[in-house]
Amino acid sequence: MRHFFSIIVLTGLLFIIGFSCLSSKKAQTEPVEDHLTSTGIIVSDTFLLPHIPEVITDPAERAKYLVMHYWDRFDFGCRDLIQRPEISEQAFVDYINILGYVPTEEVDASLGYTLRKAEVDTIMYLHFIQLFEKYFYDPNSPFRNEELYLPVLQEVVHSPLLTEEMRSRYEFQQIMANKNRVGASASDFTYTVSSGQSFRLYDLKSEYILLMFTDPGCSTCEAVTGRLRSSKELNDALALNSATRSMLTVIEIYPDSDLQEWNAHLSEMPRHWVNGYDKSGEIEAKRLYDIKAFPTLYLLDRDKKVLLKDTSIEMIESFFSVQ
């Protein structure tokens, strides 16, 4: 999958000052040149940033203005821009980078405003929905963020521009994205270990639980397991056990009931981890977790509250490096 990356350069206060620090060469305050399409439509060869009133001098207020007016000079009615990702998609990536510099209320308002501006053309509207899904929801996206995707879904599921089939698809995503959110209690389930005994997730006594959903034979799962096994941060946390409670417990779960498949790879699993499979099949049947790809990692606290959802090794190591 092709991604368009953008780095926001911070100065002494915020990247807002002057706005010239946006890395996209296609993001300018004035056009460089125009592009004549095959249909005879002239499309600006650059993305035009909004003019921020000079009277707004506070960096935080300038940031708010920018996210609410970011698309003011973008022609949502020009479908040719869809075929020019170096302009439209790069501008989109710059936009979602900027969202991290304003409060949640402004982010939600900006996302909704962006979608409403795109409603001027159905094809462009669908294109922007696909961009939001690609960058906020795709498991391979470095910008993946379900908390930012949820307000988008809130708008999309009520859009008359979508077919019933499309709305159903996004309604399902909305349901799954709302499950096991950060700060919420993780869904409980029963798992079975190699001895044949079954336990529930909530029976584990540990300050932190790293919950890892895997698929036997999955090469990515093997690679992630290897990295976690050699992680200094995780090994340090695993070593900090008290008489009554572990500092960290890693529990690797195969969310299926194929015992033969699970047993075939059991010897490859670290012995000091809890290794289990879903004998009852309830994880998949009840869709307790949104497992878009293997492996999927969650970090829980002692009360089984979600600290990190569908997270990365880097985020987990960063968390334990400051504990």
N, C-alpha and C positions, 0 to 999 in steps of 0.2 A: 504494500500500500504506500502511495506517495504522500508524504507530509510536507507542508511548507512551514519551516521553522522561522521564528522571529525572536530576537533577544531585545528586551527593553533595558536600556542603559540608564542606571540611576546616577544622578549627580548629587550635590550636597543636600538637596531637599527632596525632590521627586522628579520622575521622568517628565512631568507635566511641563516644566519650564521650557518654553520655546517649541516643544514637540518635535524638534528636529532629530531627537535621539531615537525615534522609531526606526528600527533597522531596515524595514522594508524600503527598498529604493523606489517602489511604486507608490509610497505614501508621501504625498507632497501637499503643500498648501495651494499650489497653482499647477496647471497642466504643463507637461514637458512638450508633448506633441499629441496630435490626434491620430486615430487609426480608422481607416476607411474599410468597413466590412464588405463582404461579398454582396450584401443586400443594399449597399449604398448608404448604410447608417454610419455616421461618424461617432466613434466612441473615443473618449479621452484615453490616452495611453498611460494614464496614471490614476491612482486613487486619490481623490481630493479630500483632505481633512477639513473639518469645519473651521470657520473663523471664530475663535473664542474672543468675546468682548474684552477689551483691554481693561475695563473697569473691574473685571474679576481677577484679582491678584493672588488670592489665597490658593495654594497648590491643591488642597483638598477640594475646594469649590471648582477649580479648573478641571480637576479629574472628573467630578460629577457632571459638569457641563459636557465634557468630551464624550463620556459614555452615552449620554442621552441624545447627543447630536452627531454622533460619529458617522451615521449613514446619511446625513442631510444632503450631501452633494453626490450621492450615489444614485444612478438611474435604475431603479428597480424595474422599470418598464422595458429596459433594453436587454433582451434575451441573449444578445451576442456576448454580453459580459460573462455569461455562464461558460462560454468556450474560451475565456481568457483567464484561467486560474491564476496566472501570475499577477493579475490585478485583483479580481474579486476574491479568490480564495486566500491569497496572501493578506489582503485587507481583513478578511475574516479572522485569520490567525492572530494578526496584530490586535484586533478587537478583543478576542477572548483573553489575550495576555493582559490588556488594560483592565479588565474586569476585576483582577486581583487587587487593585489599588483603591477600590471604593467599597463602601458598606453594602451589606447584603440587600438592603431595601432598594438602593440605587441599581444594583445588579439585576434584581428581579424586574424592576421597572424598565430598565434598558432592554433586557431580553424580550419582554413583551412588546415594547415599542418597535424594536427591530422587526419582529414578526409581523406586526400590523402594517408597517411600511412596505414589507414584501408582499402583502396581500393585493397590491395593485396589479400583479400578474400571477396567475396560478402557477405557471411553470417556474418562475423565479421563486415563488413561495415554497414550492416543493424542493427546489434546489437548496434553499437555505435550511429547510428541515433536515435534508440529507447531510448538510455540512455540520449542523448541530449534533446529529446522530453520530457522524463519523468521528468528530473530535471529542465529544463529551461521553459517548456511550460505548464505542467500539473498544473491546478489551486490549487492542494493540495500539491504541492512541496514547501518546505521551501526555496529552492534555485531558485524559479521561477524568470526568468529574460529574458524578450522578447528582450531586447537590445543585449544580448549575443546570443540569439537564432537566430536572424536575419542573422548574417554572416554565421551561420550553414545552414540555409535555402537557402541562396544565392548559396552555394556550392551544396546542395542536389538537388535542382530543375533542375540542369543541368547534374546530374549524369547519365551516361549510364547504371549503375548497377541497377537502379530502373526500375520497370515496369511503363508503362504510367499511370496506375491507382495510383501508389504510388506517382509519380511526381505531378499528379493533386492534390492529397491530400496535399502535402507540398506546392504547389503553392498557394492553398487556405489559408493555415496557414500564408504564407508570406504576402498575401494581407491583412489579418486581423491583423497581428502583426504590419503592417505599419500604421494602422489606429489609430488616436488619440495618437500618441507617445508623450512622455514628451517633452514639448517645442512647440508642434504644437497646432493649434486652434482646440478645441473640435468640433465635429459634432453637428450642430444645429438640433433641432427637436421641434415639437409641442406636448404639453401635455395638458390634460384636467383635471380639478379639479372637486370636488364634486358639485359645483354650476352649472356645465355644461359649464363654460367659458373655453376657450382655450388660451394658451400663448405659447410663444417660449422660449427656454432656454436662448437665448441671450437677452431677455427682462428683466431678473433678474438683479437688481442693488445690487451688494454685492462685498465686497473686496475679499471674497473667497466663493466658492460654493462646497459643498460636494454633489456629484451626486451619488445616490445609486439606482442601478437597483435591484428590488426585485420581488419575486413571492408570492402572497397571500397564506398563509397557510404553507409556507416553514419554517420548524423548525429552520434551520440555520439562516434564515433571521430574525426570531423573536429574536434569541439569540444575533445577531449582533446589532439589533435595541435596545435591552435592554442595551447592553454594551455602545453603543453610547449615549443613553439617560442619562446614569449615569456617563458619562465621565466628569471629572472636566475640562480638557483642552477644550473640545468642549463646555461645558456650559459656561465657562468663555468667549470664543470667541463669542458665541451666544448672550451674554449679552452686548457686546461692540457695540452698535448701535449708529450711528449719525443721524442727522435730515434728511439726504438725502440718506444714504447708510448703509446697514448692514455690520457688520464685517464678519459674516458667515451666510450663508443660507444653510440649509440642504434640499435637494429636493429628495424625494423618488418616483421613477417611476416604475410602472408596465408596462413592454414593451409588452403589449398585449391589445386587445380591448374588453376583456370579462368583461363588466361592472358589471355583477351580482357577479362574483367572487371577483372583486376588492371591491365592496361595502360591501360584507360580512365580510371583514377584515378591513374596513376603520376605525372603532372605535378603533382598536388596535394601530393605528398609532399616534405618538406624535402630538398634536394639533399645536405646534409652528413650525412644519416642513411644507414644501410644499409637499403635497401628490397628485400625479397625475397618469394618465394612458395614454397609447398611443392609442387614439381613432382611428387614421388613420392607425395604424399598420406599419408606415414607418420605425420605428427603426429596426424591424425584416425584413421587405420586402427589405429595402435598405442595410441591414446589416451595420447600421451606427456605431455600437459598437460591439466589440468582447466579447460577454457575454458567457463565457465558463461555468460559474456556478453562482448560486444565493447565496448570494448577490454579486454584483460586484461594487466596489467603485472607484470613480475618485475624485480627488481634483483639482479644477480649480481656476484660479485667476480672477481678476475683468474683464479682457479682454477675458475670457474664454479660456485661454491658459492652457494646461494640466500641472499640477505640479506633480501629482502622478497618475499613471495609474494602474488600477486593483490592488489596494493597500490594505493594512491591517489596522486594527484599531490602532495597535501599531505605524505604520508609520505616521498616521494622528495625533495621540496624540503627537508624537515626534515633528512633524512640528509645532503644535500650542503651544507647551511648550516653544519654543524659540522665538515666535512672540511678 
